[in-house]
Amino acid sequence: GQEQHLKRMEERMMDVEQKLRLVKRLLQDKVNQLKEQLSRNTKADAMVKDLYVENAQLLKALEMTEQRQKTAERKNYLLEEKIANLNRIVKNLASPSFNS
């Protein structure tokens, strides 16, 4: 009876050891997966930071371009006003000469 009991206990121990090895293997696989995921996340985080910086630079460049466009539009408007005034002057100068 006692030998049989010892044999059953030994079998259970071997079964438990086998299950522990399996769990250890599964946990190691999970650790490896999480390490890979952490590595990918770290790379993605760096890319996001780079994109954030690039976006800020692009926004600044866009602001500067919009400012230049407004300045160009103002200058264009002033030039059109000058052209209109010059045309009026030329027309006024030309009118008396046709009348004479």
LODRENNU-331014 format. One line per 2 residues: for each residue y, z, x of N, C-alpha, C. Coordinates in nm, 4 decimals, decimal comma, padded with zeros to 6 digits. Example, Ala and Ser with C-alpha at 12.3 -4.5 7.8 and 13.67 -1.06 7.14 Angstrom:
-00,5690 00,7800 01,3190 -00,4500 00,7800 01,2300 -00,3300 00,7800 01,3200; -00,2250 00,7080 01,2850 -00,1060 00,7140 01,3670 00,0030 00,7870 01,2900;
// end
This chain:
-00,1199 00,0000 00,0823 00,0000 00,0000 00,0000 00,1257 00,0000 00,0863; 00,1197 00,0841 00,1905 00,2409 00,0951 00,2724 00,2626 -00,0314 00,3551;
00,1528 -00,0897 00,4061 00,1666 -00,2135 00,4822 00,2184 -00,3270 00,3953; 00,1681 -00,3305 00,2732 00,2133 -00,4327 00,1800 00,3621 -00,4127 00,1510;
00,4004 -00,2879 00,1325 00,5405 -00,2546 00,1067 00,6273 -00,2959 00,2262; 00,5793 -00,2687 00,3480 00,6526 -00,3074 00,4683 00,6648 -00,4600 00,4795;
00,5530 -00,5280 00,4436 00,5525 -00,6741 00,4491 00,6552 -00,7316 00,3512; 00,6597 -00,6741 00,2275 00,7588 -00,7205 00,1284 00,9008 -00,6946 00,1785;
00,9227 -00,5780 00,2371 01,0548 -00,5431 00,2902 01,0937 -00,6408 00,4021; 00,9954 -00,6741 00,4869 01,0202 -00,7672 00,5963 01,0563 -00,9047 00,5414;
00,9837 -00,9496 00,4374 01,0121 -01,0791 00,3754 01,1517 -01,0790 00,3138; 01,1855 -00,9693 00,2473 01,3193 -00,9595 00,1861 01,4278 -00,9624 00,2945;
01,4015 -00,8935 00,4061 01,4973 -00,8919 00,5166 01,5177 -01,0332 00,5711; 01,4055 -01,1071 00,5877 01,4146 -01,2435 00,6385 01,4923 -01,3313 00,5399;
01,4661 -01,3098 00,4106 01,5365 -01,3851 00,3071 01,6870 -01,3541 00,3116; 01,7188 -01,2262 00,3249 01,8595 -01,1856 00,3324 01,9251 -01,2437 00,4578;
01,8554 -01,2397 00,5707 01,9086 -01,2961 00,6947 01,9355 -01,4458 00,6800; 01,8399 -01,5137 00,6144 01,8558 -01,6582 00,5936 01,9784 -01,6854 00,5057;
01,9927 -01,6060 00,3989 02,1080 -01,6230 00,3102 02,2378 -01,5910 00,3850; 02,2365 -01,4920 00,4701 02,3549 -01,4569 00,5487 02,3936 -01,5703 00,6431;
02,2912 -01,6327 00,7066 02,3189 -01,7465 00,7950 02,3822 -01,8616 00,7162; 02,3289 -01,8827 00,5966 02,3835 -01,9890 00,5112 02,5288 -01,9578 00,4743;
02,5538 -01,8347 00,4342 02,6906 -01,7946 00,3981 02,7832 -01,8079 00,5185; 02,7336 -01,7676 00,6362 02,8136 -01,7778 00,7583 02,8483 -01,9235 00,7879;
02,7502 -02,0129 00,7699 02,7726 -02,1557 00,7914 02,8763 -02,2088 00,6917; 02,8614 -02,1681 00,5641 02,9562 -02,2126 00,4619 03,0972 -02,1611 00,4910;
03,1061 -02,0359 00,5340 03,2363 -01,9788 00,5681 03,2979 -02,0503 00,6879; 03,2163 -02,0834 00,7860 03,2670 -02,1560 00,9027 03,3180 -02,2933 00,8628;
03,2435 -02,3611 00,7724 03,2887 -02,4906 00,7214 03,4245 -02,4756 00,6531; 03,4355 -02,3709 00,5729 03,5606 -02,3470 00,5008 03,6744 -02,3186 00,5992;
03,6476 -02,2401 00,7026 03,7476 -02,2112 00,8052 03,7927 -02,3412 00,8708; 03,6965 -02,4276 00,9032 03,7303 -02,5561 00,9658 03,8165 -02,6416 00,8725;
03,7807 -02,6438 00,7444 03,8595 -02,7191 00,6461 04,0024 -02,6650 00,6403; 04,0148 -02,5333 00,6368 04,1480 -02,4726 00,6270 04,2300 -02,4975 00,7528;
04,1633 -02,4992 00,8694 04,2349 -02,5303 00,9933 04,2885 -02,6731 00,9896; 04,2042 -02,7656 00,9428 04,2473 -02,9052 00,9324 04,3633 -02,9178 00,8348;
04,3515 -02,8475 00,7224 04,4576 -02,8524 00,6212 04,5877 -02,7948 00,6779; 04,5772 -02,6867 00,7526 04,6954 -02,6269 00,8146 04,7599 -02,7257 00,9118;
04,6768 -02,7938 00,9878 04,7280 -02,8932 01,0819 04,8015 -03,0048 01,0072; 04,7389 -03,0549 00,8992 04,8040 -03,1605 00,8193 04,9338 -03,1081 00,7579;
04,9319 -02,9861 00,7071 05,0513 -02,9287 00,6453 05,1635 -02,9113 00,7468; 05,1260 -02,8721 00,8693 05,2264 -02,8553 00,9749 05,2910 -02,9898 01,0068;
05,2077 -03,0945 01,0173 05,2616 -03,2286 01,0429 05,3503 -03,2732 00,9275; 05,3043 -03,2503 00,8049 05,3827 -03,2897 00,6874 05,5148 -03,2135 00,6843;
05,5108 -03,0861 00,7197 05,6330 -03,0049 00,7223 05,7323 -03,0613 00,8233; 05,6826 -03,0991 00,9400 05,7698 -03,1582 01,0419 05,8294 -03,2895 00,9916;
05,7472 -03,3695 00,9230 05,7969 -03,4961 00,8686 05,9045 -03,4715 00,7627; 05,8822 -03,3713 00,6776 05,9805 -03,3389 00,5740 06,1125 -03,2969 00,6392;
06,1035 -03,2154 00,7443 06,2258 -03,1734 00,8141 06,2967 -03,2942 00,8746; 06,2196 -03,3847 00,9361 06,2792 -03,5060 00,9937 06,3471 -03,5896 00,8851;
06,2793 -03,6025 00,7707 06,3368 -03,6803 00,6604 06,4625 -03,6137 00,6061; 06,4615 -03,4808 00,6024 06,5789 -03,4074 00,5551 06,6988 -03,4351 00,6458;
06,6749 -03,4307 00,7780 06,7818 -03,4587 00,8743 06,8285 -03,6031 00,8601; 06,7324 -03,6945 00,8511 06,7671 -03,8370 00,8378 06,8459 -03,8605 00,7094;
06,8056 -03,7948 00,6014 06,8757 -03,8085 00,4730 07,0196 -03,7594 00,4855; 07,0382 -03,6464 00,5534 07,1732 -03,5934 00,5727 07,2585 -03,6929 00,6525;
07,1986 -03,7533 00,7554 07,2719 -03,8520 00,8353 07,3073 -03,9745 00,7510; 07,2133 -04,0179 00,6683 07,2390 -04,1346 00,5827 07,3478 -04,1044 00,4800;
07,3460 -03,9819 00,4250 07,4500 -03,9446 00,3289 07,5874 -03,9444 00,3953; 07,5948 -03,8937 00,5184 07,7209 -03,8926 00,5922 07,7669 -04,0357 00,6175;
07,6737 -04,1221 00,6581 07,7080 -04,2621 00,6826 07,7553 -04,3291 00,5531; 07,6897 -04,2961 00,4417 07,7301 -04,3518 00,3120 07,8705 -04,3053 00,2751;
07,8996 -04,1763 00,2960 08,0338 -04,1243 00,2688 08,1386 -04,1993 00,3506; 08,1087 -04,2177 00,4789 08,2034 -04,2878 00,5664 08,2231 -04,4328 00,5201;
08,1131 -04,4967 00,4808 08,1211 -04,6359 00,4333 08,2027 -04,6440 00,3051; 08,1793 -04,5487 00,2136 08,2561 -04,5479 00,0888 08,4044 -04,5249 00,1172;
08,4338 -04,4371 00,2129 08,5730 -04,4106 00,2496 08,6369 -04,5365 00,3069; 08,5625 -04,6069 00,3936 08,6143 -04,7328 00,4507 08,6374 -04,8365 00,3413;
08,5444 -04,8404 00,2435 08,5591 -04,9362 00,1339 08,6851 -04,9049 00,0532; 08,7095 -04,7768 00,0242 08,8303 -04,7393 -00,0503 08,9554 -04,7773 00,0276;
08,9517 -04,7515 00,1591 09,0663 -04,7873 00,2432 09,0870 -04,9388 00,2408; 08,9791 -05,0146 00,2522 08,9878 -05,1612 00,2504 09,0405 -05,2089 00,1152;
08,9951 -05,1456 00,0067 09,0434 -05,1846 -00,1267 09,1929 -05,1561 -00,1408; 09,2377 -05,0399 -00,0876 09,3812 -05,0080 -00,0922 09,4620 -05,1111 -00,0130;
09,4133 -05,1434 00,1080 09,4835 -05,2419 00,1910 09,4863 -05,3787 00,1219; 09,3735 -05,4135 00,0610 09,3641 -05,5404 -00,0101 09,4638 -05,5448 -00,1259;
09,4724 -05,4337 -00,1991 09,5667 -05,4264 -00,3113 09,7100 -05,4434 -00,2605; 09,7449 -05,3722 -00,1491 09,8797 -05,3833 -00,0924 09,9082 -05,5251 -00,0452;
09,8075 -05,5898 00,0171 09,8256 -05,7285 00,0610 09,8472 -05,8216 -00,0583; 09,7724 -05,7997 -00,1659 09,7904 -05,8828 -00,2859 09,9303 -05,8637 -00,3436;
09,9791 -05,7373 -00,3404 10,1158 -05,7109 -00,3866 10,2166 -05,7859 -00,2995; 10,1973 -05,7812 -00,1676 10,2882 -05,8503 -00,0755 10,2851 -06,0006 -00,0995;
10,1629 -06,0534 -00,1217 10,1494 -06,1976 -00,1476 10,2231 -06,2342 -00,2753; 10,2060 -06,1517 -00,3791 10,2749 -06,1784 -00,5062 10,4262 -06,1743 -00,4865;
10,4732 -06,0751 -00,4107 10,6174 -06,0660 -00,3839 10,6675 -06,1855 -00,3039; 10,5896 -06,2260 -00,2010 10,6288 -06,3429 -00,1219 10,6312 -06,4692 -00,2077;
10,5329 -06,4814 -00,2971 10,5304 -06,5980 -00,3866 10,6544 -06,6001 -00,4756; 10,6937 -06,4816 -00,5238 10,8148 -06,4731 -00,6067 10,9381 -06,5137 -00,5255;
10,9447 -06,4647 -00,4012 11,0591 -06,4983 -00,3146 11,0626 -06,6480 -00,2890; 10,9469 -06,7056 -00,2554 10,9403 -06,8508 -00,2297 10,9806 -06,9277 -00,3548;
10,9338 -06,8822 -00,4702 10,9662 -06,9498 -00,5965 11,1163 -06,9405 -00,6220; 11,1731 -06,8212 -00,5985 11,3172 -06,8043 -00,6197 11,3980 -06,8873 -00,5212;
11,3494 -06,8971 -00,3968 11,4188 -06,9777 -00,2980 11,4076 -07,1270 -00,3298; 11,2939 -07,1651 -00,3820 11,2695 -07,3060 -00,4122 11,3439 -07,3482 -00,5392;
11,3622 -07,2594 -00,6328 11,4271 -07,2951 -00,7608 11,5687 -07,3483 -00,7420; 11,6578 -07,2824 -00,6704 11,7941 -07,3370 -00,6561 11,7986 -07,4722 -00,5850;
11,7082 -07,4958 -00,4938 11,7103 -07,6226 -00,4224 11,6713 -07,7363 -00,5145; 11,5852 -07,7083 -00,6145 11,5499 -07,8139 -00,7103 11,6632 -07,8345 -00,8081;
11,7352 -07,7306 -00,8361 11,8457 -07,7396 -00,9324 11,9667 -07,8107 -00,8723; 11,9822 -07,8103 -00,7394 12,1026 -07,8688 -00,6793 12,1006 -08,0193 -00,6835;
// end
